[in-house]
Each structure stands twice: as C-alpha cells, then as structure tokens.
C-alpha cells in the first residue's frame, strides 16, 4: 500500500513517542532512576560526571546539571543530581549513594 506522506509522518511520530515512553519507564526502573535504586559511587565528586554522562531518557540528548543536593531518605543520605535535557528540556533526577570501599 502507498500511504500519504502525512500518514507516514504521523505513524513515525507515534512510534517515536512510544519508544520514548518505554525508555522513560526503563530509566525509572534502572539504577539511579529512583531513590530505592541509587547508583553506588565511592565519592561525591563522581556524582556530577556520572549524571552528565547519561543521555536523556526521553530523547537521548545531553543532560546539563541544575543542582547537586544531599537528601535524607529512610535514614540514609542520598545525593540527587537534578538535571535537565539540553534538547527537550525535560527535568530528570539521578540518585546516588556514596559507599566508601572497606579497607582490607
């Protein structure tokens, strides 16, 4: 079948939106996407570079740092790297827990 260009474009837009929604769900279920599943790092100095190395879960654009905060959660102190996408502007929070390695 031959479809009109508009029909093809709208189908591609729907497919792209569905893919973006699936990537967002995967982000929230993976490490760093929620307070229940923070990324473990050895130092607070690793929070910002690790969060900026991640692509935007929605459009895969580059993230820029908005703030880096310490947040209490269930008796532990977590680090929240609040970011925003440079392309789509969507805000994201990447969660970290600082765990220092034990000496031998």
N, CA, C and O of each residue as an XYZ file, in Angstrom:
416
protein
N       0.833     -1.190      0.000
C       0.000      0.000      0.000
C       0.870      1.244      0.000
O       1.965      1.267      0.563
N       0.362      2.248     -0.633
C       1.047      3.536     -0.670
C       0.292      4.490      0.250
O      -0.904      4.728      0.080
N       1.022      5.034      1.233
C       0.411      5.970      2.157
C       0.842      7.389      1.817
O       1.880      7.618      1.196
N       0.021      8.318      2.240
C       0.381      9.718      2.070
C       1.552     10.045      2.993
O       1.772      9.368      3.996
N       2.293     11.084      2.645
C       3.441     11.483      3.463
C       3.011     11.853      4.870
O       3.705     11.543      5.839
N       1.879     12.510      4.984
C       1.385     12.904      6.310
C       1.075     11.681      7.167
O       1.374     11.666      8.361
N       0.486     10.672      6.569
C       0.158      9.443      7.291
C       1.431      8.746      7.755
O       1.507      8.275      8.890
N       2.411      8.681      6.893
C       3.683      8.061      7.260
C       4.376      8.846      8.371
O       4.919      8.261      9.308
N       4.352     10.188      8.260
C       4.986     11.018      9.283
C       4.302     10.841     10.640
O       4.975     10.736     11.666
N       2.985     10.810     10.646
C       2.255     10.635     11.911
C       2.517      9.258     12.512
O       2.627      9.137     13.732
N       2.618      8.227     11.693
C       2.934      6.886     12.200
C       4.337      6.866     12.800
O       4.560      6.250     13.842
N       5.281      7.536     12.144
C       6.650      7.605     12.678
C       6.686      8.380     13.990
O       7.418      8.006     14.906
N       5.906      9.455     14.095
C       5.841     10.231     15.334
C       5.260      9.396     16.472
O       5.762      9.446     17.595
N       4.210      8.635     16.194
C       3.615      7.763     17.222
C       4.607      6.697     17.679
O       4.701      6.402     18.870
N       5.342      6.124     16.739
C       6.340      5.100     17.088
C       7.460      5.712     17.924
O       7.928      5.089     18.877
N       7.894      6.919     17.582
C       8.953      7.588     18.347
C       8.470      7.928     19.755
O       9.232      7.792     20.712
N       7.242      8.359     19.897
C       6.695      8.674     21.220
C       6.572      7.420     22.071
O       6.851      7.452     23.269
N       6.159      6.327     21.466
C       6.050      5.058     22.193
C       7.429      4.592     22.668
O       7.573      4.128     23.799
N       8.427      4.715     21.816
C       9.798      4.351     22.187
C      10.302      5.235     23.328
O      10.952      4.742     24.250
N      10.009      6.533     23.274
C      10.430      7.449     24.335
C       9.775      7.071     25.666
O      10.433      7.104     26.706
N       8.508      6.719     25.643
C       7.820      6.307     26.870
C       8.446      5.035     27.450
O       8.582      4.914     28.667
N       8.820      4.106     26.604
C       9.458      2.877     27.070
C      10.828      3.170     27.671
O      11.197      2.567     28.679
N      11.599      4.097     27.063
C      12.904      4.469     27.614
C      12.764      5.141     28.980
O      13.593      4.923     29.864
N      11.720      5.958     29.159
C      11.485      6.619     30.449
C      11.154      5.573     31.512
O      11.670      5.649     32.627
N      10.311      4.609     31.189
C       9.984      3.540     32.136
C      11.236      2.762     32.525
O      11.425      2.424     33.693
N      12.082      2.480     31.553
C      13.327      1.764     31.816
C      14.248      2.582     32.716
O      14.903      2.024     33.596
N      14.308      3.909     32.508
C      15.126      4.781     33.350
C      14.677      4.699     34.809
O      15.512      4.545     35.700
N      13.378      4.800     35.065
C      12.876      4.770     36.439
C      13.058      3.405     37.102
O      13.130      3.318     38.328
N      13.133      2.346     36.310
C      13.320      1.008     36.873
C      14.791      0.648     37.049
O      15.112     -0.294     37.773
N      15.690      1.384     36.398
C      17.112      1.048     36.465
C      17.811      1.811     37.592
O      17.211      2.665     38.245
N      19.095      1.486     37.807
C      19.877      2.143     38.846
C      19.972      3.636     38.566
O      20.271      4.059     37.449
N      19.708      4.428     39.611
C      19.779      5.873     39.504
C      18.458      6.524     39.175
O      18.332      7.741     39.307
N      17.488      5.775     38.759
C      16.198      6.340     38.367
C      15.256      6.624     39.515
O      14.283      7.359     39.350
N      15.530      6.049     40.686
C      14.669      6.287     41.845
C      15.497      6.220     43.125
O      16.635      5.751     43.128
N      14.897      6.702     44.205
C      15.575      6.680     45.497
C      15.768      5.256     45.995
O      16.693      4.996     46.764
N      14.931      4.345     45.583
C      15.039      2.951     46.011
C      16.180      2.228     45.299
O      16.653      1.203     45.791
N      16.628      2.733     44.162
C      17.685      2.099     43.378
C      18.755      3.119     42.995
O      18.920      3.421     41.813
N      19.485      3.654     43.975
C      20.518      4.645     43.628
C      21.757      3.974     43.035
O      21.989      2.780     43.224
N      22.532      4.759     42.326
C      23.817      4.313     41.807
C      24.836      4.453     42.928
O      24.912      5.509     43.557
N      25.613      3.425     43.190
C      26.617      3.482     44.256
C      27.925      4.036     43.694
O      28.443      3.545     42.691
N      28.445      5.065     44.356
C      29.724      5.665     43.975
C      30.592      5.771     45.222
O      30.084      5.714     46.342
N      31.902      5.925     45.031
C      32.843      5.977     46.149
C      33.032      7.374     46.707
O      33.501      7.523     47.835
N      32.679      8.402     45.944
C      32.930      9.768     46.368
C      31.867     10.694     45.780
O      31.304     10.410     44.723
N      31.598     11.797     46.470
C      30.637     12.776     45.969
C      31.128     13.454     44.696
O      30.330     13.979     43.919
N      32.430     13.441     44.484
C      32.969     14.064     43.280
C      32.620     13.288     42.015
O      32.795     13.805     40.911
N      32.132     12.064     42.153
C      31.750     11.254     40.995
C      30.296     11.440     40.586
O      29.885     10.972     39.524
N      29.518     12.117     41.419
C      28.086     12.271     41.154
C      27.841     13.077     39.876
O      27.107     12.639     38.990
N      28.450     14.240     39.790
C      28.190     15.103     38.643
C      28.677     14.510     37.322
O      27.913     14.498     36.356
N      29.916     14.016     37.237
C      30.333     13.439     35.954
C      29.511     12.225     35.533
O      29.224     12.049     34.349
N      29.133     11.389     36.493
C      28.336     10.200     36.152
C      26.947     10.590     35.657
O      26.430      9.992     34.713
N      26.338     11.603     36.300
C      24.994     12.004     35.876
C      25.027     12.699     34.520
O      24.109     12.525     33.718
N      26.071     13.485     34.249
C      26.163     14.174     32.965
C      26.552     13.235     31.823
O      26.341     13.562     30.656
N      27.111     12.090     32.145
C      27.474     11.109     31.118
C      26.252     10.339     30.615
O      26.310      9.681     29.576
N      25.157     10.423     31.351
C      23.941      9.709     30.953
C      23.187     10.513     29.899
O      23.160     11.741     29.968
N      22.575      9.841     28.925
C      21.739     10.564     27.958
C      20.350     10.816     28.545
O      19.951     10.166     29.511
N      19.636     11.742     27.970
C      18.255     11.998     28.382
C      17.437     10.731     28.140
O      17.482     10.165     27.048
N      16.692     10.281     29.150
C      15.884      9.065     28.952
C      14.810      9.227     27.882
O      14.395      8.242     27.272
N      14.364     10.437     27.650
C      13.294     10.650     26.694
C      13.795     10.774     25.248
O      13.310     10.071     24.361
N      14.770     11.673     25.012
C      15.175     11.946     23.629
C      16.641     11.605     23.359
O      17.119     11.791     22.241
N      17.349     11.115     24.355
C      18.761     10.754     24.274
C      19.673     11.949     24.010
O      20.780     11.789     23.495
N      19.204     13.150     24.364
C      20.035     14.346     24.262
C      20.984     14.436     25.449
O      20.937     13.606     26.357
N      21.845     15.448     25.437
C      22.800     15.655     26.528
C      22.102     16.289     27.724
O      21.229     17.144     27.572
N      22.505     15.855     28.920
C      21.952     16.437     30.139
C      22.866     17.547     30.633
O      24.082     17.489     30.450
N      22.272     18.557     31.259
C      23.050     19.603     31.920
C      22.637     19.618     33.389
O      21.479     19.372     33.724
N      23.588     19.907     34.245
C      23.359     19.871     35.682
C      22.630     21.130     36.141
O      23.012     22.244     35.784
N      21.583     20.943     36.932
C      20.853     22.054     37.519
C      21.289     22.233     38.972
O      21.576     23.348     39.406
N      21.339     21.119     39.728
C      21.812     21.178     41.112
C      22.269     19.793     41.566
O      21.935     18.773     40.962
N      23.032     19.793     42.633
C      23.547     18.567     43.242
C      23.277     18.713     44.735
O      23.914     19.524     45.408
N      22.329     17.925     45.254
C      21.870     18.066     46.630
C      22.034     16.773     47.410
O      22.026     15.680     46.845
N      22.184     16.921     48.725
C      22.144     15.775     49.637
C      20.724     15.688     50.185
O      20.177     16.684     50.659
N      20.126     14.495     50.120
C      18.740     14.297     50.516
C      18.657     13.117     51.476
O      19.228     12.059     51.212
N      17.946     13.293     52.593
C      17.729     12.194     53.539
C      16.589     11.316     53.015
O      15.540     11.807     52.599
N      16.830     10.001     53.048
C      15.817      9.050     52.591
C      15.944      7.776     53.406
O      16.949      7.071     53.312
N      14.930      7.481     54.204
C      14.877      6.272     55.027
C      16.139      6.071     55.861
O      16.696      4.974     55.904
N      16.580      7.125     56.512
C      17.727      7.033     57.406
C      19.078      7.087     56.726
O      20.105      7.016     57.400
N      19.106      7.210     55.426
C      20.369      7.296     54.683
C      20.415      8.636     53.963
O      19.382      9.247     53.690
N      21.611      9.076     53.665
C      21.777     10.306     52.897
C      22.116      9.933     51.456
O      23.124      9.279     51.186
N      21.264     10.358     50.550
C      21.473     10.117     49.126
C      21.845     11.428     48.447
O      21.561     12.507     48.966
N      22.469     11.328     47.307
C      22.786     12.502     46.500
C      21.829     12.529     45.318
O      21.631     11.526     44.633
N      21.243     13.697     45.096
C      20.328     13.889     43.983
C      20.968     14.843     42.983
O      21.184     16.017     43.284
N      21.265     14.340     41.809
C      21.775     15.189     40.735
C      20.571     15.583     39.894
O      20.045     14.777     39.126
N      20.148     16.809     40.045
C      18.993     17.300     39.296
C      19.505     17.860     37.976
O      20.329     18.774     37.943
N      18.998     17.292     36.900
C      19.468     17.635     35.568
C      18.300     18.053     34.687
O      17.137     17.860     35.041
N      18.622     18.621     33.551
C      17.625     18.941     32.531
C      18.246     18.631     31.176
O      19.450     18.787     30.976
N      17.418     18.199     30.268
C      17.898     17.867     28.931
C      18.137     19.153     28.147
O      17.301     20.057     28.149
N      19.279     19.225     27.482
C      19.601     20.394     26.669
C      18.752     20.434     25.396
O      18.557     21.504     24.820
N      18.247     19.284     24.953
C      17.465     19.234     23.714
C      15.980     19.452     23.971
O      15.381     20.365     23.402
N      15.371     18.611     24.837
C      13.915     18.693     25.036
C      13.527     19.453     26.302
O      12.358     19.797     26.475
N      14.483     19.720     27.187
C      14.206     20.488     28.399
C      13.579     19.699     29.535
O      13.242     20.279     30.567
N      13.415     18.407     29.376
C      12.784     17.588     30.412
C      13.676     17.503     31.646
O      14.881     17.282     31.524
N      13.092     17.678     32.844
C      13.882     17.562     34.070
C      14.006     16.101     34.513
O      13.054     15.328     34.406
N      15.194     15.735     35.013
C      15.449     14.381     35.494
C      16.257     14.465     36.777
O      17.090     15.358     36.937
N      16.013     13.542     37.683
C      16.808     13.430     38.896
C      17.482     12.067     38.878
O      16.824     11.034     38.752
N      18.811     12.081     39.007
C      19.589     10.843     39.060
C      20.039     10.684     40.503
O      20.625     11.601     41.078
N      19.768      9.523     41.091
C      20.026      9.273     42.513
C      21.308      8.480     42.713
O      21.606      7.545     41.969
N      22.063      8.877     43.744
C      23.338      8.230     44.063
C      23.419      7.968     45.563
O      22.826      8.684     46.370
N      24.173      6.916     45.917
C      24.515      6.632     47.314
C      26.028      6.524     47.379
O      26.651      5.829     46.576
N      26.610      7.219     48.344
C      28.053      7.177     48.488
C      28.407      6.033     49.413
O      27.981      5.993     50.567
N      29.194      5.099     48.892
C      29.659      3.946     49.674
C      31.178      3.892     49.560
O      31.735      3.594     48.503
N      31.797      4.176     50.628
C      33.260      4.134     50.631
C      33.729      2.678     50.714
O      33.161      1.887     51.466
N      34.751      2.326     49.952
C      35.234      0.940     49.998
C      35.843      0.628     51.353
O      36.485      1.479     51.969
N      35.640     -0.571     51.801
C      36.178     -1.010     53.089
C      37.660     -1.349     52.942
O      38.068     -1.914     51.927
N      38.466     -1.010     53.946
C      39.880     -1.381     53.868
C      40.043     -2.892     54.027
O      39.205     -3.556     54.637
N      41.102     -3.410     53.488
C      41.354     -4.872     53.582
C      41.809     -5.257     54.952
O      42.065     -6.433     55.210
